[in-house]
């Protein structure tokens, strides 16, 4: 534990980057803003923000945080339990959905790499790391691994060459298909159950044959995803509440 404590006290090179501190045995990420007239704490659904004067020493800032550790942890827990929240602060112990199931985030010292293991998302992070960015990269890798065999299977069933696959980060579109560039699937679908992902893949794969939404198109979708109507309705309802990292 002493080695870990020292690691997370190392000063990051940029005050705008995310920082970490151990409060009551828990690694807590926060954003430091040096544009305030005094030390202040703010917690919303995006996480913890610490305000300070430009030249306030880090030792003073960390002492201020430790003096208010119970308030910080209670407020973070309170925001985590609120319904309808979308901005998900990533910290040790946070939970996020992966393929429709809750996965616990574990933060450990490391070289800014995320990986899945034993039903958990492990973030090996440096002190100045942006935990959300590390989590996004890990989720995107997991999404690509999940999407590739399903796109391959759908194209094969339709008798079409397997298209190039790329990930999308669009906020309002789940996928797209182009004769030139192939299929793009929104990586955020990795949060949803596999059946809903399969519907999106079936929808885009059907465009390999029919670049429209006519009757033949929906017949192709139904051949790949017989329950597509229910899947589409559930995707519309659940997709609007996907967490934002």
C-alpha positions, 0 to 999 in steps of 0.5 A: 500500500505505501508504494501505491500511495506514493505513486498516486501522489506523484504530480501530473504534468498538466493541471487540466488532466484528471488526477487521483487521490486515495480517500479512506482507502479508495482511489478517487479521480478528480479534475483540478481547476486552478481558476478559483479564488479559494479551495472549493469542491464540486460534485455532479454526475461527471464526478469531482472537481476541485477549484483552487488558486493558480499557485496553491501547492498540491500538498494543500489541495490534497490535505483539503480533500482528505479533510473532506473525504467523508463528504466527497465519498458520500456525495459520489455515492449519492450521484451514482444512485440517482436514476436517469444519470448518463455521465458516468464518473469512472473510479475504482468500484464504479459499475457500468453495463457491458453486454447488458450485465453490470461490470465493476471497475477496478483501478490499479497503478499501471501504464494507462491500459484497460483490460477485462478479467474475471468479470471486471474492467481493470484500469491500470492507470498512472496518477495523471491518467484520464480514467474515462479515456482508458475505459473507453479504449478498453470498451472499444476494443471489447466492442470490436472483438464482439462485432467482428464475428457477428458482422462476418456471420451476417455477411456470409449468410447473405452471400456477400463478401465480408465488409470492412468494419469500423467503430463509430462514436456517433451520439444519435446513430447506431450504424451505417453501411457504405458500398465504398467504406463498409460497415460502421457500428457504434461502439457504445452498443457494447453496453447493451444485451447481445440481442440488441447488438445483433439487430443493429448488425442485421440492419446494417448487413442487410444494406449490403444487399438493399441500400434502402428500407423497402420490403425486401430490406426488412425481409432480409433483416427478419432472416438475420434477426427474426425478433427485430421489431421487439429489438428495435423498440427495446433499442430505442428505449434503452439506447437513450439511457446509455452511459456517457464516459 
